[in-house]
Amino acid sequence: MNFDKIGEMALGSRLRTLSEKVTKDAELIYALYNVELKPKWFPVFYFLSNQEKGKPITSIANEIGHSHPSVIKIVREMSNNGLVLEQKDKMDGRINNILLTKKGIDISTKIEAQYTDVENAVKDTLKQTKHNLWQAIQEFEYLLSEKSLFTRVIEQKKIRESSNIDILNYLPEHHTDFKKLNEEWINSYFKMEDADRKALENPKDYILDRGGEILVAVQGKTVLGVCALLKMQDDDYDYELAKMAVSPKAQGKGIGYLLGKAIIEKAKSLGASNLYLESNTILKPAISLYEKLGFRKVASHYTPYERCNIQMELKLK
């Protein structure tokens, strides 16, 4: 397989091929030194050879980074070959410790010369490379421990899918979608209230003519999300972020984040110093989005909504 032609997305396959190549050589190396080990046993063997006492399966698995079932299988194979045995823990009879047999201990002494030669061979090979593979793997493992490849792919998927989404100012032709999207999410979790009906039935009078704004996320001719900025008559806050709704068909595309960022920029352009919003803690994805946008929980203010049990603010200045 031409990995260079496929590119970086073949990383897993390439590492697997490299692993197979190294494992094949490892089998030859064990035979060269007359050591009765299999490459896949090595992590367990090496760990046990550096323990004064035996260790339970769970400890071994945690230490070498293998799964519990994988270690059980390896220990069983090593036991069948006379290298390890199980022994009840002297302090806790419920625990079975795994330790090397005399045969295993003898191999751990015999293998020292092999360790020296293999380590020097690997180091010599790494010196001949432009990029140190060992250090690169350490870096890559660290990055994946911080954020998995799966999560990173999801992020890239959102970026690609949102690249052709436009954020537009509200027009009268958007009224039907503005009302429909908000009614859908409200009725999915709560019930429509009088304040909802006023804003959704007549956004021009209730929002726009009072100094507010509405933004619309559009893909082609399809409205995928909406968000409003309500002018507040409050000494603490200039505007309220409200009426954010995203089509169920567009969930996971990052549209809420795009709308949130755009509405914040709109507020800044209007000279706002503080933004305010109301929500409910059962809407965990929404709360997470608001926190990502920089909003933080504040003490309760008066609200006309029964469903509101959390209020948040964002300081812009």
Residue frames relative to the residue before (quaternion, step in Angstrom):
aa qw qx qy qz dx dy dz
M 1.0000 0.0000 0.0000 0.0000 0.00 0.00 0.00
N 0.3400 -0.7381 0.5498 0.1931 3.57 -0.92 0.95
F 0.2098 -0.8222 0.5193 0.1011 3.56 0.01 1.32
D 0.6116 0.5604 -0.3589 0.4278 3.60 1.07 -0.69
K 0.6445 0.5184 -0.3161 0.4648 3.56 1.11 -0.71
I 0.6695 0.4898 -0.2958 0.4736 3.59 1.02 -0.82
G 0.3726 -0.7513 0.4699 0.2754 3.57 0.99 -0.82
E 0.8137 -0.3428 0.2021 0.4237 3.54 -1.39 -0.13
M 0.5911 0.5892 -0.3910 0.3881 3.60 1.09 -0.47
A 0.6364 0.5024 -0.3302 0.4833 3.60 1.27 -0.19
L 0.2407 0.8172 -0.4975 0.1638 3.58 1.26 0.34
G 0.6715 0.5090 -0.3068 0.4427 3.60 0.83 -0.99
S 0.6716 0.4919 -0.2920 0.4709 3.59 0.91 -0.92
R 0.6596 0.5107 -0.3145 0.4531 3.56 0.97 -0.82
L 0.6519 0.4985 -0.3149 0.4769 3.58 0.98 -0.81
R 0.6326 0.5272 -0.3306 0.4611 3.57 1.05 -0.76
T 0.6451 0.5114 -0.3134 0.4734 3.61 1.00 -0.82
L 0.6444 0.5124 -0.3114 0.4746 3.56 1.01 -0.86
S 0.6403 0.5289 -0.3157 0.4589 3.57 1.01 -0.87
E 0.6502 0.5151 -0.3143 0.4616 3.57 0.97 -0.85
K 0.6473 0.5218 -0.3147 0.4579 3.58 1.03 -0.82
V 0.6727 0.4828 -0.2892 0.4803 3.59 0.94 -0.92
T 0.6394 0.5301 -0.3249 0.4524 3.60 1.01 -0.81
K 0.6342 0.5286 -0.3272 0.4596 3.59 1.01 -0.79
D 0.6628 0.4812 -0.2966 0.4911 3.57 1.01 -0.83
A 0.6126 0.5619 -0.3478 0.4337 3.58 1.06 -0.74
E 0.6206 0.5374 -0.3381 0.4602 3.59 1.03 -0.75
L 0.6614 0.4966 -0.2992 0.4758 3.58 1.02 -0.83
I 0.6433 0.5300 -0.3187 0.4513 3.57 1.07 -0.79
Y 0.6287 0.5194 -0.3379 0.4699 3.61 0.96 -0.78
A 0.6564 0.5030 -0.3080 0.4704 3.58 0.99 -0.85
L 0.6157 0.5670 -0.3394 0.4292 3.59 1.05 -0.78
Y 0.7607 0.3425 -0.1779 0.5219 3.57 1.04 -0.82
N 0.4205 -0.7342 0.4390 0.3023 3.58 1.32 0.20
V 0.3816 0.7001 -0.4936 0.3473 3.55 0.99 0.96
E 0.3051 -0.7862 0.5156 0.1517 3.56 -0.65 1.14
L 0.4084 0.6717 -0.5129 0.3449 3.53 0.41 1.29
K 0.2993 -0.6969 0.6110 0.2270 3.52 -1.30 0.40
P 0.6256 -0.5798 0.3602 0.3779 3.61 -0.98 0.76
K 0.6834 0.5009 -0.3077 0.4328 3.60 0.90 -0.83
W 0.6144 0.5452 -0.3526 0.4484 3.61 1.24 -0.32
F 0.5001 0.7366 -0.3940 0.2284 3.56 1.16 -0.67
P 0.6717 0.4956 -0.3493 0.4257 3.69 0.68 -0.87
V 0.6645 0.4855 -0.3047 0.4794 3.60 0.96 -0.85
F 0.6572 0.5230 -0.3055 0.4486 3.56 0.91 -0.96
Y 0.6804 0.4972 -0.2966 0.4493 3.58 0.84 -0.99
F 0.6434 0.5250 -0.3219 0.4548 3.57 0.98 -0.88
L 0.7004 0.4720 -0.2733 0.4604 3.60 0.84 -0.98
S 0.6433 0.5358 -0.3302 0.4360 3.59 1.05 -0.71
N 0.7075 0.4119 -0.2594 0.5124 3.59 1.27 -0.27
Q 0.5863 0.5454 -0.3696 0.4714 3.57 1.28 0.44
E 0.4154 -0.7013 0.5184 0.2585 3.54 -0.91 0.90
K 0.7689 0.1899 -0.1077 0.6010 3.55 1.14 -0.66
G 0.6299 -0.5392 0.3989 0.3916 3.53 -1.26 0.27
K 0.2367 -0.7558 0.5947 0.1377 3.54 -1.33 0.34
P 0.5041 -0.6446 0.4729 0.3265 3.61 -1.06 0.65
I 0.7026 -0.4764 0.3316 0.4117 3.55 -1.28 0.45
T 0.6565 0.5361 -0.3180 0.4249 3.59 0.87 -0.96
S 0.6613 0.5046 -0.3056 0.4633 3.59 0.92 -0.86
I 0.6382 0.5237 -0.3238 0.4623 3.55 0.99 -0.84
A 0.6643 0.5181 -0.3001 0.4474 3.56 0.88 -1.02
N 0.6733 0.4998 -0.2967 0.4570 3.57 0.91 -0.90
E 0.6754 0.5169 -0.2927 0.4370 3.55 0.97 -0.88
I 0.7797 0.3429 -0.1858 0.4899 3.61 0.86 -0.90
G 0.4911 -0.7025 0.4099 0.3118 3.57 1.26 -0.03
H 0.4872 0.6296 -0.4485 0.4062 3.58 1.17 0.58
S 0.5596 -0.5748 0.4640 0.3758 3.54 -1.27 0.30
H 0.6466 -0.5303 0.3854 0.3901 3.57 -1.21 0.51
P 0.6772 0.4831 -0.3132 0.4581 3.67 0.81 -0.88
S 0.6250 0.5493 -0.3372 0.4404 3.57 1.07 -0.77
V 0.6717 0.4853 -0.2984 0.4735 3.59 0.93 -0.89
I 0.6072 0.5509 -0.3529 0.4509 3.60 1.01 -0.76
K 0.6658 0.5062 -0.2958 0.4614 3.58 0.94 -0.91
I 0.6670 0.5008 -0.2991 0.4635 3.58 0.93 -0.90
V 0.6512 0.5131 -0.3095 0.4658 3.58 0.95 -0.92
R 0.6321 0.5299 -0.3353 0.4552 3.58 1.00 -0.79
E 0.6673 0.4921 -0.3004 0.4715 3.61 0.94 -0.88
M 0.6607 0.4989 -0.3086 0.4683 3.57 0.97 -0.84
S 0.6241 0.5382 -0.3277 0.4620 3.57 1.08 -0.74
N 0.6536 0.5184 -0.3070 0.4581 3.59 1.00 -0.86
N 0.7149 0.4061 -0.2396 0.5163 3.55 1.23 -0.50
G 0.5689 -0.6686 0.3443 0.3328 3.56 1.28 0.39
L 0.4929 0.6889 -0.4158 0.3310 3.58 1.17 0.39
V 0.7972 0.1341 -0.0678 0.5847 3.61 1.12 -0.60
L 0.1092 -0.7689 0.6233 0.0914 3.53 -1.31 0.29
E 0.4217 -0.6778 0.5391 0.2684 3.57 -1.28 0.38
Q 0.0080 -0.7970 0.6030 -0.0331 3.53 -1.06 0.81
K 0.4961 -0.6618 0.4743 0.3015 3.57 -0.93 0.92
D 0.4840 -0.6532 0.4987 0.3007 3.56 -0.99 0.83
K 0.4767 -0.7029 0.4515 0.2736 3.60 -0.83 0.99
M 0.7058 0.4501 -0.2607 0.4810 3.59 1.11 -0.63
D 0.7930 0.1020 -0.0241 0.6001 3.58 1.14 -0.69
G 0.3048 -0.8103 0.4791 0.1448 3.55 -0.20 1.30
R 0.5769 0.5913 -0.3822 0.4141 3.59 1.23 -0.20
I 0.6810 0.4789 -0.2676 0.4851 3.56 1.29 -0.39
N 0.2006 -0.7522 0.6175 0.1124 3.55 -1.01 0.90
N 0.1944 -0.7879 0.5770 0.0924 3.56 -0.65 1.10
I 0.2884 -0.7278 0.5976 0.1733 3.54 -1.17 0.71
L 0.0900 0.7968 -0.5925 0.0770 3.58 -0.87 0.94
L 0.5975 -0.5844 0.4144 0.3601 3.54 -1.24 0.46
T 0.4151 -0.6609 0.5643 0.2691 3.53 -1.18 0.67
K 0.7079 -0.4016 0.3228 0.4831 3.59 -1.26 -0.06
K 0.6247 0.5388 -0.3335 0.4563 3.57 1.03 -0.81
G 0.6622 0.5051 -0.2994 0.4656 3.57 0.98 -0.86
I 0.6491 0.5150 -0.3143 0.4633 3.57 0.99 -0.84
D 0.6293 0.5350 -0.3294 0.4575 3.57 1.01 -0.81
I 0.6544 0.5038 -0.3116 0.4700 3.58 0.99 -0.84
S 0.6381 0.5412 -0.3334 0.4345 3.60 1.01 -0.82
T 0.6445 0.4857 -0.3129 0.5009 3.60 1.20 -0.52
K 0.6750 0.5222 -0.2753 0.4426 3.53 0.95 -0.97
I 0.6950 0.5274 -0.2698 0.4075 3.56 1.03 -0.82
E 0.4350 0.7288 -0.4505 0.2770 3.61 1.24 -0.23
A 0.6475 0.5151 -0.3256 0.4576 3.61 0.95 -0.82
Q 0.6282 0.5327 -0.3230 0.4661 3.55 1.05 -0.79
Y 0.6204 0.5469 -0.3393 0.4482 3.56 0.96 -0.88
T 0.6665 0.5197 -0.3048 0.4390 3.58 0.85 -0.98
D 0.7006 0.4729 -0.2724 0.4597 3.57 0.85 -0.98
V 0.6571 0.5023 -0.3147 0.4657 3.60 0.96 -0.84
E 0.6529 0.5183 -0.3210 0.4496 3.58 0.88 -0.91
N 0.6732 0.4878 -0.2965 0.4700 3.59 0.93 -0.87
A 0.6367 0.5298 -0.3251 0.4563 3.57 1.05 -0.76
V 0.6604 0.4965 -0.3031 0.4748 3.58 0.97 -0.86
K 0.6585 0.5083 -0.3116 0.4594 3.58 0.91 -0.91
D 0.6452 0.5215 -0.3158 0.4604 3.56 0.99 -0.82
T 0.6470 0.5143 -0.3115 0.4688 3.57 1.04 -0.80
L 0.6600 0.5118 -0.3043 0.4581 3.57 0.96 -0.87
K 0.6189 0.5531 -0.3415 0.4409 3.59 1.09 -0.70
Q 0.6795 0.4941 -0.2817 0.4634 3.55 1.16 -0.63
T 0.6147 0.5407 -0.3512 0.4543 3.59 1.28 -0.09
K 0.5230 -0.6288 0.4765 0.3225 3.56 -1.18 0.60
H 0.7684 0.2066 -0.1018 0.5971 3.56 1.09 -0.79
N 0.3966 -0.7384 0.4953 0.2283 3.57 -0.65 1.12
L 0.3821 -0.7690 0.4700 0.2043 3.57 -0.36 1.30
W 0.6424 0.5442 -0.3313 0.4259 3.58 0.93 -0.88
Q 0.6866 0.4658 -0.2769 0.4847 3.57 0.90 -0.92
A 0.6267 0.5417 -0.3312 0.4517 3.57 1.05 -0.76
I 0.6449 0.5091 -0.3157 0.4745 3.58 1.02 -0.83
Q 0.6234 0.5372 -0.3373 0.4572 3.58 1.00 -0.81
E 0.6641 0.5021 -0.2984 0.4668 3.56 0.94 -0.92
F 0.6704 0.5076 -0.2955 0.4534 3.56 0.92 -0.97
E 0.6421 0.5181 -0.3176 0.4673 3.58 0.99 -0.85
Y 0.6405 0.5241 -0.3251 0.4576 3.58 0.99 -0.82
L 0.6680 0.5056 -0.3010 0.4556 3.58 0.89 -0.92
L 0.6778 0.4783 -0.2929 0.4754 3.59 1.00 -0.79
S 0.6101 0.5274 -0.3594 0.4695 3.58 1.16 -0.48
E 0.6408 0.5100 -0.3098 0.4829 3.57 1.18 -0.61
K 0.7793 -0.0718 0.0884 0.6162 3.57 1.03 -0.85
S 0.4108 -0.7538 0.4595 0.2279 3.58 -0.49 1.19
L 0.6312 -0.5235 0.4093 0.4000 3.55 -1.26 0.40
F 0.6040 0.5667 -0.3456 0.4412 3.58 1.07 -0.77
T 0.6657 0.4932 -0.2937 0.4768 3.58 0.92 -0.92
R 0.6534 0.5167 -0.3116 0.4572 3.56 0.99 -0.83
V 0.6334 0.5149 -0.3303 0.4739 3.60 1.06 -0.70
I 0.6159 0.5398 -0.3395 0.4625 3.58 1.03 -0.80
E 0.6479 0.5206 -0.3155 0.4578 3.59 0.96 -0.87
Q 0.6735 0.4869 -0.2962 0.4708 3.58 0.95 -0.88
K 0.6007 0.5565 -0.3467 0.4574 3.57 1.12 -0.72
K 0.6566 0.5070 -0.3038 0.4685 3.58 0.96 -0.90
I 0.6403 0.5290 -0.3250 0.4522 3.58 0.97 -0.87
R 0.6745 0.4939 -0.2956 0.4623 3.58 0.90 -0.96
E 0.7145 0.4680 -0.2669 0.4464 3.57 0.84 -1.01
S 0.7095 0.4377 -0.2649 0.4846 3.60 1.14 -0.52
S 0.4733 0.7079 -0.4274 0.3037 3.59 1.27 -0.17
N 0.7556 0.3348 -0.2004 0.5262 3.61 1.13 -0.57
I 0.4781 0.6321 -0.4535 0.4077 3.56 1.16 0.68
D 0.1991 -0.7869 0.5774 0.0884 3.56 -0.84 1.02
I 0.2523 -0.7309 0.6131 0.1621 3.56 -1.09 0.77
L 0.0506 -0.8326 0.5499 -0.0442 3.54 -0.48 1.26
N 0.5285 -0.5750 0.5094 0.3614 3.52 -1.31 0.34
Y 0.5862 -0.6114 0.4205 0.3252 3.54 -1.08 0.81
L 0.0769 -0.7548 0.6507 0.0317 3.52 -1.14 0.87
P 0.6801 -0.4943 0.3346 0.4256 3.63 -1.15 0.42
E 0.6378 0.5514 -0.3284 0.4258 3.60 1.06 -0.69
H 0.6350 0.5329 -0.3231 0.4565 3.58 1.28 -0.28
H 0.4213 0.7527 -0.4422 0.2458 3.59 1.25 -0.20
T 0.6552 0.5292 -0.3229 0.4316 3.58 0.86 -0.95
D 0.6915 0.4635 -0.2793 0.4786 3.60 0.91 -0.90
F 0.6051 0.5585 -0.3510 0.4459 3.58 1.02 -0.76
K 0.6936 0.4649 -0.2644 0.4827 3.56 0.90 -0.96
K 0.6827 0.5146 -0.2946 0.4270 3.59 0.83 -1.01
L 0.6804 0.4952 -0.2998 0.4493 3.61 0.82 -0.96
N 0.6725 0.4860 -0.3012 0.4700 3.59 0.97 -0.80
E 0.6449 0.5151 -0.3253 0.4615 3.59 0.97 -0.81
E 0.6208 0.5608 -0.3410 0.4288 3.59 1.02 -0.79
W 0.7412 0.4101 -0.2630 0.4618 3.59 0.70 -0.99
I 0.6201 0.5388 -0.3543 0.4467 3.60 1.03 -0.72
N 0.7071 0.4595 -0.2651 0.4676 3.59 0.85 -0.97
S 0.5863 0.5806 -0.3683 0.4283 3.61 1.21 -0.40
Y 0.8069 0.2602 -0.1108 0.5186 3.58 1.06 -0.73
F 0.8136 0.1645 -0.0441 0.5559 3.58 1.04 -0.76
K 0.4809 -0.6046 0.5041 0.3861 3.56 -1.00 -0.86
M 0.5715 -0.5914 0.4412 0.3591 3.56 -1.15 0.60
E 0.1518 -0.7819 0.6003 0.0720 3.55 -1.03 0.84
D 0.7120 -0.4670 0.3040 0.4273 3.59 -1.25 0.33
A 0.6506 0.5213 -0.3226 0.4482 3.59 0.96 -0.85
D 0.6093 0.5432 -0.3422 0.4654 3.59 1.13 -0.67
R 0.6795 0.5159 -0.2928 0.4318 3.54 0.79 -1.05
K 0.6412 0.5320 -0.3265 0.4463 3.58 0.95 -0.85
A 0.7119 0.4634 -0.2607 0.4588 3.57 0.84 -1.00
L 0.7237 0.4568 -0.2502 0.4527 3.56 0.94 -0.87
E 0.6538 0.5085 -0.3191 0.4605 3.58 1.06 -0.66
N 0.8221 0.0547 0.0078 0.5666 3.55 0.95 -0.80
P 0.0761 -0.8453 0.5280 0.0295 3.62 0.45 1.18
K 0.5801 0.5851 -0.3889 0.4122 3.60 1.10 -0.55
D 0.7264 0.4201 -0.2450 0.4856 3.59 0.79 -0.99
Y 0.7468 0.4518 -0.2280 0.4315 3.54 0.84 -1.05
I 0.7916 0.2806 -0.1379 0.5250 3.60 1.07 -0.70
L 0.7723 0.4132 -0.2263 0.4263 3.57 0.46 -1.22
D 0.7177 0.4496 -0.2685 0.4590 3.60 0.81 -0.95
R 0.6588 0.4832 -0.3101 0.4861 3.58 1.25 -0.21
G 0.6730 -0.5204 0.2848 0.4417 3.58 1.26 0.34
G 0.5379 0.6357 -0.3963 0.3866 3.56 1.27 0.19
E 0.3012 -0.7285 0.5864 0.1863 3.54 -1.36 -0.01
I 0.1197 -0.7507 0.6408 0.1074 3.55 -1.30 0.40
L 0.1346 -0.7757 0.6131 0.0655 3.56 -0.97 0.92
V 0.1874 -0.7865 0.5853 0.0614 3.53 -1.13 0.76
A 0.2580 -0.7472 0.5935 0.1516 3.60 -0.92 0.96
V 0.0210 -0.8284 0.5562 -0.0628 3.56 -0.57 1.22
Q 0.0941 -0.7529 0.6490 0.0555 3.52 -1.07 0.84
G 0.7811 -0.0124 -0.0483 0.6224 3.54 -0.24 1.26
K 0.7344 -0.3227 0.2751 0.5299 3.55 -0.52 -1.23
T 0.5719 0.6105 -0.3623 0.4111 3.56 1.32 0.10
V 0.3119 -0.7340 0.5757 0.1805 3.56 -0.86 1.01
L 0.1526 -0.8255 0.5420 0.0391 3.56 -0.62 1.18
G 0.8191 -0.0192 0.0304 0.5725 3.58 1.14 -0.44
V 0.1338 -0.7803 0.6075 0.0644 3.55 -1.25 0.49
C 0.0239 0.7831 -0.6213 0.0105 3.55 -1.23 0.45
A 0.1950 -0.8037 0.5562 0.0817 3.55 -0.98 0.87
L 0.2327 -0.7143 0.6443 0.1435 3.50 -1.37 0.50
L 0.1292 -0.8201 0.5564 0.0347 3.59 -0.41 1.25
K 0.3920 -0.6967 0.5464 0.2499 3.58 -0.85 0.97
M 0.2102 -0.8098 0.5409 0.0862 3.54 -0.78 1.07
Q 0.3018 -0.7020 0.6137 0.1988 3.54 -1.20 0.66
D 0.4169 0.6943 -0.4460 0.3812 3.52 0.58 1.24
D 0.4800 -0.6848 0.4660 0.2890 3.59 -0.92 0.84
D 0.6989 0.4878 -0.2688 0.4487 3.59 1.14 -0.62
Y 0.8199 0.1833 -0.0586 0.5392 3.58 1.00 -0.76
D 0.4176 -0.7150 0.5153 0.2212 3.54 -1.12 0.78
Y 0.8117 0.0039 0.0525 0.5817 3.55 0.90 -1.00
E 0.2863 -0.7244 0.5983 0.1881 3.52 -1.31 0.44
L 0.3284 -0.6934 0.6040 0.2158 3.56 -0.95 0.90
A 0.1473 0.8093 -0.5443 0.1647 3.58 -0.55 1.12
K 0.8287 0.2843 -0.1900 0.4430 3.50 -1.43 0.11
M 0.2981 0.7248 -0.5571 0.2746 3.57 0.94 0.92
A 0.1384 0.7782 -0.5985 0.1304 3.56 -0.78 1.04
V 0.1301 -0.7821 0.6080 0.0423 3.55 -1.02 0.91
S 0.5464 -0.6259 0.4477 0.3306 3.56 -0.98 0.85
P 0.5428 -0.6240 0.4497 0.3373 3.62 -0.95 0.82
K 0.6332 0.5454 -0.3277 0.4406 3.60 1.13 -0.62
A 0.7358 0.4062 -0.2163 0.4969 3.56 1.23 -0.43
Q 0.3397 0.7508 -0.5027 0.2611 3.60 1.24 0.25
G 0.7847 0.3305 -0.2432 0.4646 3.57 -1.05 0.76
K 0.5937 0.5792 -0.3679 0.4204 3.60 1.24 0.02
G 0.5160 -0.6637 0.4066 0.3577 3.59 1.27 0.00
I 0.3339 0.7749 -0.4808 0.2385 3.58 1.25 0.35
G 0.6097 0.5570 -0.3514 0.4412 3.58 1.02 -0.75
Y 0.6600 0.5047 -0.3010 0.4680 3.56 0.98 -0.85
L 0.6385 0.5262 -0.3217 0.4603 3.58 0.98 -0.85
L 0.6670 0.4931 -0.2917 0.4763 3.57 0.94 -0.91
G 0.6487 0.5320 -0.3133 0.4449 3.56 0.96 -0.89
K 0.6660 0.4917 -0.2985 0.4750 3.57 0.92 -0.92
A 0.6692 0.5085 -0.3008 0.4506 3.56 0.97 -0.89
I 0.6755 0.4885 -0.3079 0.4586 3.59 0.94 -0.82
I 0.6047 0.5390 -0.3460 0.4733 3.58 1.16 -0.60
E 0.6535 0.4969 -0.3097 0.4797 3.58 0.98 -0.85
K 0.6136 0.5391 -0.3412 0.4653 3.58 1.09 -0.72
A 0.6478 0.5158 -0.3121 0.4656 3.58 0.97 -0.86
K 0.6358 0.5258 -0.3267 0.4610 3.58 0.99 -0.81
S 0.6600 0.5175 -0.3045 0.4514 3.56 0.98 -0.88
L 0.6783 0.4662 -0.2751 0.4968 3.56 1.24 -0.48
G 0.5681 -0.6423 0.3520 0.3753 3.55 1.33 0.14
A 0.3463 0.7664 -0.4821 0.2453 3.59 1.23 0.33
S 0.2907 -0.7496 0.5729 0.1594 3.54 -1.16 0.72
N 0.8051 0.0946 -0.0150 0.5853 3.57 1.11 -0.75
L 0.1617 -0.7549 0.6276 0.1011 3.54 -1.13 0.74
Y 0.1704 -0.7758 0.6057 0.0483 3.53 -1.19 0.67
L 0.0454 0.7894 -0.6122 -0.0047 3.59 -1.17 0.50
E 0.2472 -0.7368 0.6120 0.1465 3.52 -1.34 0.41
S 0.0716 0.7975 -0.5948 0.0715 3.56 -1.02 0.78
N 0.3844 -0.6783 0.5599 0.2804 3.55 -1.30 -0.39
T 0.5320 -0.6895 0.3985 0.2876 3.56 -0.87 0.96
I 0.5590 0.5798 -0.4204 0.4179 3.62 1.18 -0.17
L 0.6303 0.5064 -0.3240 0.4911 3.58 1.28 -0.33
K 0.0934 -0.8667 0.4883 0.0409 3.57 0.65 1.16
P 0.6513 0.4979 -0.3451 0.4569 3.65 0.88 -0.77
A 0.6415 0.5237 -0.3251 0.4567 3.58 1.03 -0.78
I 0.6514 0.5054 -0.3165 0.4691 3.59 0.92 -0.89
S 0.6363 0.5258 -0.3199 0.4652 3.57 1.01 -0.83
L 0.6370 0.5220 -0.3212 0.4676 3.58 1.02 -0.81
Y 0.6646 0.5043 -0.3129 0.4538 3.59 0.85 -0.92
E 0.6447 0.5105 -0.3189 0.4711 3.58 1.00 -0.79
K 0.6315 0.5279 -0.3247 0.4661 3.57 1.06 -0.77
L 0.6675 0.4887 -0.2849 0.4842 3.57 1.13 -0.69
G 0.6223 -0.5817 0.3211 0.4139 3.59 1.29 -0.18
F 0.4755 0.6706 -0.4475 0.3521 3.61 1.24 0.04
R 0.1115 -0.7814 0.6119 0.0509 3.54 -1.17 0.70
K 0.5911 -0.6025 0.4096 0.3461 3.58 -1.11 0.73
V 0.0804 -0.7834 0.6150 0.0395 3.55 -1.11 0.76
A 0.6626 -0.4877 0.3821 0.4210 3.54 -1.33 0.20
S 0.6521 -0.5788 0.3430 0.3494 3.54 -1.17 0.68
H 0.1417 -0.7335 0.6601 0.0781 3.51 -1.22 0.78
Y 0.6381 -0.4848 0.3989 0.4457 3.56 -1.25 0.16
T 0.0047 0.7909 -0.6116 0.0196 3.58 -1.02 0.82
P 0.4055 -0.7166 0.5074 0.2540 3.60 -1.01 0.73
Y 0.6431 0.5511 -0.3109 0.4314 3.60 1.30 -0.17
E 0.4372 -0.6919 0.5164 0.2518 3.56 -0.90 0.96
R 0.6860 0.5288 -0.2882 0.4083 3.58 0.99 -0.82
C 0.5674 0.6251 -0.3819 0.3761 3.60 1.20 -0.35
N 0.1012 0.7896 -0.6026 0.0560 3.60 -0.84 0.99
I 0.7396 0.2381 -0.2226 0.5889 3.57 1.28 0.35
Q 0.0916 -0.7790 0.6199 0.0246 3.54 -1.02 0.87
M 0.1023 -0.8153 0.5698 -0.0102 3.56 -0.95 0.94
E 0.1632 -0.7857 0.5898 0.0904 3.56 -1.23 0.48
L 0.1421 -0.7465 0.6422 0.1008 3.52 -1.32 0.43
K 0.2393 -0.7673 0.5820 0.1238 3.56 -0.66 1.14
L 0.2277 -0.8045 0.5409 0.0914 3.56 -0.70 1.10
K 0.7741 0.2173 -0.1296 0.5803 3.59 1.23 -0.37
